[in-house]
Amino acid sequence: MRHAEDNVLSFLLRPVLRPLLPRSLATLLACSGLALIAPPAMAQKVVPKIGTICPLGYVDLFNGKCSNLGAFNYTVTPTNGKACLEGWMNVGGGYCRRKN
């Protein structure tokens, strides 16, 4: 059973909440829609510097990191001292790059 205070409170808050609901609902739907159509993260713009040099196409930032300066979109992974897997190529600096 509802109390009189609940009705009064909902009546007083209705003008405040009503304009916000469509806007927040639209924002929520837009964000969820973007999440469904956005491609997965494909590239690392900045990677940790593993050895003494950076991978091919990356620039040493002199802080233990290498950056591609946003010039391209490559997916790289550390080699961990092993050969690159099939579909990947060694780009130096302890990294393999996915072949396109």
Contacts in CASP RR format, 6 or more apart in sequence:
PFRMAT RR
TARGET T0000
AUTHOR 0000-0000-0000
METHOD contacts of the structure
MODEL  1
MRHAEDNVLSFLLRPVLRPLLPRSLATLLACSGLALIAPPAMAQKVVPKI
GTICPLGYVDLFNGKCSNLGAFNYTVTPTNGKACLEGWMNVGGGYCRRKN
42 73 0 8 1.000
42 75 0 8 1.000
43 68 0 8 1.000
43 72 0 8 1.000
43 73 0 8 1.000
43 74 0 8 1.000
43 75 0 8 1.000
43 76 0 8 1.000
44 68 0 8 1.000
44 74 0 8 1.000
44 75 0 8 1.000
44 76 0 8 1.000
45 67 0 8 1.000
45 68 0 8 1.000
45 70 0 8 1.000
46 61 0 8 1.000
46 65 0 8 1.000
46 66 0 8 1.000
46 67 0 8 1.000
46 68 0 8 1.000
47 54 0 8 1.000
47 55 0 8 1.000
47 58 0 8 1.000
47 65 0 8 1.000
47 66 0 8 1.000
47 76 0 8 1.000
47 95 0 8 1.000
48 64 0 8 1.000
48 65 0 8 1.000
48 66 0 8 1.000
49 60 0 8 1.000
49 64 0 8 1.000
49 65 0 8 1.000
49 66 0 8 1.000
49 93 0 8 1.000
50 78 0 8 1.000
50 93 0 8 1.000
50 94 0 8 1.000
50 95 0 8 1.000
51 93 0 8 1.000
51 94 0 8 1.000
53 60 0 8 1.000
53 92 0 8 1.000
53 93 0 8 1.000
54 60 0 8 1.000
54 66 0 8 1.000
54 93 0 8 1.000
55 66 0 8 1.000
55 76 0 8 1.000
55 91 0 8 1.000
55 92 0 8 1.000
55 93 0 8 1.000
55 94 0 8 1.000
55 95 0 8 1.000
55 97 0 8 1.000
56 91 0 8 1.000
56 92 0 8 1.000
56 97 0 8 1.000
57 68 0 8 1.000
57 71 0 8 1.000
57 72 0 8 1.000
57 91 0 8 1.000
58 66 0 8 1.000
58 67 0 8 1.000
58 68 0 8 1.000
59 66 0 8 1.000
59 67 0 8 1.000
59 68 0 8 1.000
59 69 0 8 1.000
60 66 0 8 1.000
61 67 0 8 1.000
68 74 0 8 1.000
74 91 0 8 1.000
74 97 0 8 1.000
74 98 0 8 1.000
75 97 0 8 1.000
75 98 0 8 1.000
76 91 0 8 1.000
76 95 0 8 1.000
76 96 0 8 1.000
76 97 0 8 1.000
76 98 0 8 1.000
77 88 0 8 1.000
77 95 0 8 1.000
77 96 0 8 1.000
77 98 0 8 1.000
78 94 0 8 1.000
78 95 0 8 1.000
78 96 0 8 1.000
79 90 0 8 1.000
79 94 0 8 1.000
79 95 0 8 1.000
79 96 0 8 1.000
81 94 0 8 1.000
83 90 0 8 1.000
84 90 0 8 1.000
84 96 0 8 1.000
85 96 0 8 1.000
87 98 0 8 1.000
87 99 0 8 1.000
88 96 0 8 1.000
88 97 0 8 1.000
88 98 0 8 1.000
88 99 0 8 1.000
89 96 0 8 1.000
89 97 0 8 1.000
89 99 0 8 1.000
90 96 0 8 1.000
90 97 0 8 1.000
91 97 0 8 1.000
END
